[in-house]
Amino acid sequence: MRDHFCHVEAGQAITLVLGGTGKTGSRVVTRLRELGRPVRVGSRSVDPPFDWADRSTWGPALTDAAAVYVTYYPDLATPGAPEAVGAFADLAVRSGARRLVMLSGRGEPEAEAAEKLLQASGADWTILRAAWFSQNFSENYLLEPVQAGEVVLPAGDVPEPFVDADDIADVAAATLTRDGHSGQIYDLTGPRLLTMADAVAEIGAAAGRTISFVPVLAGDYAAALAADGVPGEVVELMLYLFTTVLDGRNSRLGDGVQQVLGRPARDFSDYARDTATTGIWAQKGAV
C-alpha cells in the first residue's frame, strides 16, 4: 500500500510517526495533518515500510525526518525492546531527526530502561508516560468481552487512572510541534481512579446494558488464554501487565495533560458516553 500520508517534496522536513496505524499513532497522524505538517506513517504496511524487527527498514523511514513519535511494538516489556529503542534513537539523531517524543509506560522497569537509552542518544527528547488506555475497551482485546457482556480479568480492587488516547495524541502533537518540551517527562493519566470493575460498570451504564466483571486468578486466566490458542509470549505479556503494572504502583494521578495542554484530562465517563453512541458495544447478534 502506498504511503498516502507523505506526498512531500524532497528535502522537506517530515515527522515520522511510528505505529502510525495504531491507537495513538493514527490519532497523532490526524492531528499533524490538520496542522499542515508533512507526516510519514511508520508501519509495516506502507511504503517505505517500518518494522522494529527489521533494522534495514529504519534508515529509509527516517529519510528527511526532523522529528519522530516513538512507539514500540508489541510492547516495551518484551525482550530486547530497550536495546532496539536505543539503537533506533542513535540512528535517528545521526540521520537528522533530533526531536524524539516517546510513548512510554508508568511504573515499568523495561520502559524506563528504554527511556534512558533514548535519552542517551543526544536527542531533544520528551517522554510521555501513559496510564492504561481507555480505548483498550473499544479498540483492543477487551472489545469482544464487552460485546459478549462479561469481562474476565486477573484484576482485583486496584484502581487505575485510565487515560484517553485522544489526550495522549493531543499531547504528542503539541510536544512534536512546539518548543519548550525538550528534556521533560510527562505523566499522562485521566482525572479519576477506577478499578476494572468500576470501568466496566460505567461502560455498561453508557451502553444501556448489563456487562459483568469477573475477577479470576492469574493462573486461571493464563490457562484460558492458552486454551484459546494465544501464543505463549502474548500470555506472558498479558500476565505481566495485570500482575505487575496493575499491582497498585500506578494508583495515583498525574498532571501531564494539564501541563502540556492547559486543560484537564478527559474523564472516563466522557469516553464511555461518546463511545457508546457509536454502537460498538452493542451485544453481538443483537438486532
C-alpha positions in Angstrom: 0.0 0.0 0.0 1.4 3.4 -0.9 2.1 5.8 2.0 -0.6 8.4 1.1 0.2 10.4 4.2 3.6 11.5 2.8 3.4 13.3 -0.6 6.0 15.9 0.2 8.8 17.4 -1.8 12.4 16.1 -1.4 14.2 17.7 1.5 11.1 18.9 3.2 11.2 18.1 7.0 8.9 15.3 7.9 7.5 14.0 11.2 7.8 10.2 11.3 5.0 8.6 13.4 5.9 5.0 14.4 2.9 2.9 14.9 1.1 5.3 12.7 -1.9 3.0 12.2 -2.3 2.2 15.9 -4.4 3.6 18.7 -2.3 6.7 19.5 -0.2 6.9 16.3 -3.2 7.2 13.9 -4.6 10.0 16.1 -1.2 11.7 16.1 -1.1 11.5 12.2 -4.5 13.1 12.0 -3.6 16.0 14.3 -0.3 16.7 12.5 -2.1 16.6 9.1 -4.6 19.1 10.4 -1.7 21.3 11.4 -0.4 21.1 7.9 2.7 19.1 8.9 4.2 16.6 6.5 3.8 13.2 8.0 5.2 9.7 7.3 3.5 6.7 8.8 5.8 4.2 10.3 4.2 0.8 9.7 4.9 -2.5 8.0 2.0 -1.9 5.6 3.2 1.3 4.0 6.0 2.3 1.5 8.7 2.7 2.7 7.8 0.2 5.5 9.0 0.4 9.0 9.5 -2.8 11.1 11.0 -2.9 14.6 12.2 -6.4 13.8 14.0 -5.4 10.6 16.6 -2.7 11.2 17.2 -2.3 7.4 13.8 -0.5 7.3 14.7 2.1 9.8 17.0 4.3 7.7 14.6 4.7 4.7 11.8 5.6 7.1 13.9 8.3 8.7 14.8 10.0 5.3 14.2 13.7 5.7 12.6 13.3 9.1 13.2 16.0 11.6 11.0 14.6 14.4 9.7 11.2 15.4 6.9 9.9 17.6 8.4 6.7 19.0 6.1 3.9 20.0 7.4 0.3 20.3 5.6 -2.8 19.0 4.5 -5.1 20.5 5.3 -3.6 24.0 8.3 -2.1 25.8 8.1 -5.0 28.2 9.1 -7.5 25.5 12.7 -8.8 25.5 15.1 -6.6 23.5 12.8 -3.6 23.4 15.1 -1.2 25.3 18.1 -2.1 23.1 16.0 -1.6 19.9 14.7 1.8 21.1 18.2 2.9 21.9 19.6 1.8 18.6 16.8 3.5 16.7 17.3 6.7 18.7 21.0 6.7 17.9 20.3 6.3 14.2 17.5 8.9 14.2 19.9 11.5 15.6 22.6 10.6 13.1 20.0 10.9 10.4 19.0 14.4 11.5 15.8 13.6 13.4 16.7 15.3 16.7 13.3 15.7 18.2 12.1 12.4 19.7 8.8 12.1 21.5 8.5 8.6 23.1 5.3 6.9 24.4 6.2 5.0 27.5 4.5 3.2 30.4 4.2 4.1 34.0 6.0 2.0 36.6 7.6 -0.4 34.1 11.3 -1.0 34.6 11.7 -2.1 31.0 10.1 1.1 29.7 12.3 3.2 31.9 15.4 1.3 30.6 14.2 2.2 27.0 13.7 5.8 28.1 17.3 6.0 29.4 18.8 4.7 26.2 16.8 7.1 24.1 17.8 10.0 26.4 21.5 9.0 25.9 21.2 9.4 22.2 21.7 13.1 22.3 18.2 13.8 21.0 15.9 16.6 22.1 13.7 14.1 23.9 10.3 14.2 25.6 8.8 11.2 27.4 5.1 10.5 27.7 4.4 8.0 30.4 0.8 6.9 29.9 -1.6 5.1 32.1 -3.9 2.3 30.9 -5.7 3.4 27.7 -9.5 3.8 28.0 -9.6 2.7 24.4 -8.5 -0.8 25.3 -12.2 -1.5 25.9 -13.2 -0.4 22.4 -10.2 -0.8 20.1 -8.3 -3.7 21.6 -8.5 -7.1 23.2 -11.3 -6.1 25.7 -13.8 -5.2 23.0 -15.1 -8.7 22.4 -15.6 -9.5 26.1 -17.5 -6.2 26.5 -19.7 -7.0 23.5 -20.3 -10.5 25.0 -21.4 -9.0 28.3 -18.7 -10.5 30.5 -15.2 -9.2 31.1 -13.0 -11.7 32.8 -9.6 -10.5 34.0 -7.0 -11.2 36.8 -7.5 -7.7 38.2 -9.0 -7.0 41.7 -9.7 -3.8 43.5 -6.5 -1.9 42.5 -7.6 1.4 40.8 -6.1 2.8 37.7 -6.3 6.4 36.3 -7.4 5.4 32.8 -6.2 7.9 30.1 -7.9 8.7 26.9 -5.9 8.0 23.7 -7.2 11.4 22.3 -5.5 13.2 25.2 -2.3 11.3 24.5 -2.4 12.3 20.8 -3.1 15.9 21.7 -0.1 15.9 24.0 2.1 14.1 21.4 1.2 16.5 18.7 1.9 19.5 20.9 5.3 18.2 22.0 6.3 17.3 18.4 5.4 20.8 17.1 6.0 23.3 19.9 9.2 24.3 21.7 9.7 24.1 25.4 9.2 20.3 26.0 12.7 19.0 25.5 14.0 17.0 28.5 10.6 16.7 30.0 8.8 13.6 31.3 5.0 13.9 31.4 2.8 11.7 33.5 -0.4 11.2 31.4 -3.5 9.9 33.3 -7.1 10.6 33.5 -8.6 12.7 36.3 -10.0 9.9 38.4 -9.0 6.4 39.7 -11.3 3.5 38.8 -11.0 -0.3 39.3 -11.6 -2.5 36.3 -15.0 -3.3 37.8 -15.8 0.4 38.0 -14.8 0.9 34.4 -16.9 -2.0 33.2 -19.8 -0.7 35.2 -19.6 2.7 33.6 -19.4 1.2 30.1 -22.5 -0.9 30.8 -24.4 2.2 32.1 -23.4 4.2 29.0 -24.3 1.3 26.6 -27.6 0.7 28.4 -27.0 -3.0 29.0 -25.6 -5.3 31.7 -21.9 -6.1 31.4 -20.4 -8.0 34.3 -16.9 -8.0 35.5 -15.4 -11.3 36.8 -12.1 -11.3 38.6 -10.0 -14.5 38.3 -6.7 -15.8 39.4 -3.7 -15.1 37.2 -3.0 -18.8 36.6 -6.6 -19.5 35.6 -6.5 -16.5 33.2 -3.3 -17.7 31.6 -4.7 -21.2 31.2 -7.8 -19.8 29.5 -5.7 -17.8 27.1 -3.6 -20.7 26.2 -6.6 -22.9 25.6 -7.9 -20.3 23.2 -4.6 -20.6 21.2 -3.0 -17.4 22.3 0.8 -17.6 21.8 2.9 -18.1 24.9 4.8 -14.9 24.6 1.5 -13.0 24.5 0.2 -14.8 27.5 3.3 -13.8 29.4 3.0 -10.2 28.4 -0.7 -10.1 29.5 0.2 -11.6 32.9 3.0 -9.1 33.3 0.6 -6.2 32.6 -2.1 -7.4 35.0 0.1 -8.7 37.8 2.9 -6.1 37.7 1.7 -2.9 36.2 -1.7 -3.2 37.9 -0.3 -4.0 41.4 -1.0 -0.6 42.8 2.2 1.2 41.8 0.3 3.4 39.4 -2.7 4.1 41.6 -2.1 7.9 41.5 -3.0 10.8 39.3 -0.6 12.6 37.0 -0.9 16.1 35.6 0.9 15.8 32.3 -2.2 16.6 30.2 -2.8 19.8 32.2 0.9 20.7 32.0 1.1 20.4 28.2 -2.4 21.4 27.1 -3.6 23.8 29.8 -6.8 21.8 30.3 -8.0 18.9 32.4 -7.6 15.3 31.2 -10.7 13.7 29.7 -12.8 11.7 32.2 -13.5 8.0 31.6 -17.3 8.7 31.8 -16.9 11.1 28.8 -15.1 8.3 26.8 -17.7 5.8 27.8 -20.6 8.0 26.8 -19.2 9.0 23.4 -18.0 5.5 22.5 -21.4 4.0 23.4 -23.1 6.3 20.9 -21.2 4.6 18.1 -22.9 1.3 18.9 -19.7 -0.6 19.1 -20.6 -2.0 22.5 -24.0 -3.4 21.4 -24.4 -7.1 22.2 -23.1 -9.3 19.5 -26.0 -10.8 17.5 -28.5 -8.2 18.8 -31.0 -6.9 16.3 
